[in-house]
Every structure is written in structure tokens, then in C-alpha cells.
Amino acid sequence: MVKRKITWSKEAKESLEEIPDFHIERNGNKSYSIKLLNQIKLSVSYIRDNNFIGKATDEEFTRVVFKNHYGVFYEVKENVVEIQLIWDARRNPEDFRV
């Protein structure tokens, strides 16, 4: 298995920053946010080590790995795996953007 470099789209970076902010505001502490970020980072490391571990989506080259309520959407390219979006599956699907 080829280990490709992980890159992050602008949208993925933004969504990763929004997650802890939302939960810190909601819960009043950082512990749950840290737990979520660690779970997402673990999912990304699985993707790095096993590029096609995720479930295929309707988009031809896009795959997704879910951890709890969060989906890590990514695309396997020639030399890299691009994380496209971190999505909370409890959100309105009409807001979905990849």
C-alpha cells in the first residue's frame, strides 16, 4: 500500500476549526472537543495508512470514514490524499459542501 501525503482543503481546515469552537461554547469546557479532535486525527491516520478504507460516495473519487457523528470526506489522488471536509452527520444535509 502506497502511503500518500495528507493534504487539507480550505473547507476541511475550516470545518476542523469549527468543531472545537462549537463544543467549547456548547459544553463550557475543552475536554469533549479534544476527544473529538483526537478521534478525527485517528481517522485521518487510518486513511493515510489505508487510502481506500473509506466507503465510496456518490462522487466518483470521494470516500468517507465515519467516527461517531463525524465523517471525514477525502479524495485519493496520484500522490496525495486530500481531506475535503469534516462533516457532522447531525447537521442539515442541505448545508453539505464538498
N, C-alpha and C positions, 0 to 999 in steps of 0.2 A: 504494500500500500504506500503510495506516494504521500508524504506529509507536505501539504501545501501551506504557505504562509497565510495567516488570517489577516484580513483587512476589514475595516468597518466603513459602511456608507455613512453619510452625514445623518440620515434618518435613524440609523441604528445607534449612532453615538448619542443623538438627542433623546431617543427613547430610553437608552440606558441611564441617562442623567435624570430623566423624569421619574423613573421608578422610585429611587430612594427619597426624592423630594416629596412625592405623593404620600408615601407611607410614613415618613417622619412627621409630616403635617397631620396625617390622619391618626397616628398612634402616639405621637408625642415623644417617641424615642427612636434611636437608630438601630436597635438590635434586630428588628424584623427586616429592615432594609439591608443590613449587612448580610443576613442569612439569604435573602433573595439574590443579592448580587453574587454571593459565593456559589449559589446553585446555577445561576446563569453562566458564570465563568466556567464551572464544571461542565456544563452542556457544551460550551464552546470548545473546551479541551477535547471532549469526545468527538466533536465534529472535526477538529484538527487531525486527530489520530485515525478517524474512520470517516472519510469525507462523505460517504453515501449512507451513513447511519440513519439519516432523517427520512421521513415519509415524503414521497413525491407530492407536489401540489398541482393545481391546475395550470400553473405557469411552467413551461417546458423545462427550464433549468433550475427552478427554485425548489428547495426542500425545506422541511421544518422538523425541529426537535422540540417536544414539549417537556417542560419541567414544572409540575404543579399547574398553575394557571397561565404560565408564560410560554409563548412559542418563540423560538429563535429561528427566524427565516434566513436562509442563506443560499448562495449560488456557488456551485463549484465551477471554477474557471480553469484555464490551462495551467497557470502557475500559482493561483491563489484561491482561497475560499473567502468570498465576501459575505460578511454578516450584513444582511439588508435591513433587518428590523427586529426589534424585540417587542412582542405583542402580548398584552394582557387579554386573554381569551374572554374575559368577562365584559370587555368593552363592546360598544356598539359596532357590529361588523361594517356598517356603512362608513365608519371612520377609518377603515383599514386602508393602508397605503404601502405598497411595495413597488 
